[in-house]
Amino acid sequence: MTRTINVKAHPKAKHEKIERRPDGSYEIWTTAAPEKGAANELITRMLARELGVAPSRVMLRRGASSRNKVFVVE
């Protein structure tokens, strides 16, 4: 079963935090800087942990350089 998840990212935040919105999307704050994909990698790992799946099953589909991202979970 493939699932699409919208994420609003907040890189270079003071604390790491993840919140689920009522519409099923997520808002994720990460301390990683958005350089060389570091923030995307950390957001992927945080989302995988939140969903209870392996990080290899969470893939960034769209928004690599945007705060609004779309992930696919297999």
C-alpha positions as CSV (number, residue, x, y, z in Angstrom):
1,M,0.0,0.0,0.0
2,T,1.5,3.3,-1.1
3,R,0.6,6.5,0.9
4,T,1.3,10.1,0.0
5,I,2.1,12.5,2.9
6,N,2.4,16.3,2.7
7,V,5.0,17.9,5.0
8,K,5.7,21.5,5.9
9,A,9.4,21.7,6.9
10,H,11.1,24.1,9.2
11,P,14.8,23.7,8.9
12,K,17.3,25.3,11.3
13,A,14.8,25.2,14.1
14,K,15.9,25.4,17.8
15,H,14.3,22.0,18.6
16,E,13.3,18.9,16.7
17,K,9.5,18.4,16.7
18,I,6.9,16.7,14.6
19,E,3.1,17.5,14.6
20,R,0.3,15.9,12.8
21,R,-2.3,18.3,11.4
22,P,-6.0,17.5,11.3
23,D,-5.9,17.0,7.5
24,G,-3.3,14.2,7.9
25,S,-0.3,16.2,6.8
26,Y,2.7,16.8,9.0
27,E,4.7,19.8,10.2
28,I,8.3,19.0,11.1
29,W,10.9,21.2,12.8
30,T,14.5,20.1,12.4
31,T,17.8,21.5,13.6
32,A,19.5,20.5,10.4
33,A,20.4,23.1,7.9
34,P,18.9,22.9,4.4
35,E,22.4,22.3,2.9
36,K,23.4,19.3,0.8
37,G,20.1,17.5,1.7
38,A,20.9,17.3,5.4
39,A,17.5,18.6,6.5
40,N,15.6,16.4,4.0
41,E,17.5,13.3,5.3
42,L,16.7,14.1,8.9
43,I,13.0,14.9,8.0
44,T,12.8,11.5,6.3
45,R,14.2,9.7,9.3
46,M,11.8,11.6,11.7
47,L,8.8,10.9,9.5
48,A,9.7,7.2,9.3
49,R,10.1,6.9,13.1
50,E,6.7,8.7,13.5
51,L,5.0,6.3,11.1
52,G,6.7,3.2,12.5
53,V,8.4,2.2,9.2
54,A,12.0,1.8,8.0
55,P,13.5,5.0,6.6
56,S,14.2,3.2,3.3
57,R,10.4,3.0,2.8
58,V,10.0,6.8,3.0
59,M,10.9,8.6,-0.2
60,L,10.9,12.3,-1.0
61,R,8.7,12.7,-4.1
62,R,8.6,16.4,-4.6
63,G,9.9,19.6,-2.9
64,A,13.6,18.9,-2.3
65,S,14.4,22.6,-2.1
66,S,11.0,23.8,-0.8
67,R,9.5,23.9,2.6
68,N,6.4,22.2,1.3
69,K,7.3,18.6,0.6
70,V,5.5,15.4,-0.6
71,F,6.7,12.1,0.6
72,V,5.7,8.6,-0.5
73,V,5.5,5.8,2.1
74,E,5.5,2.2,0.8
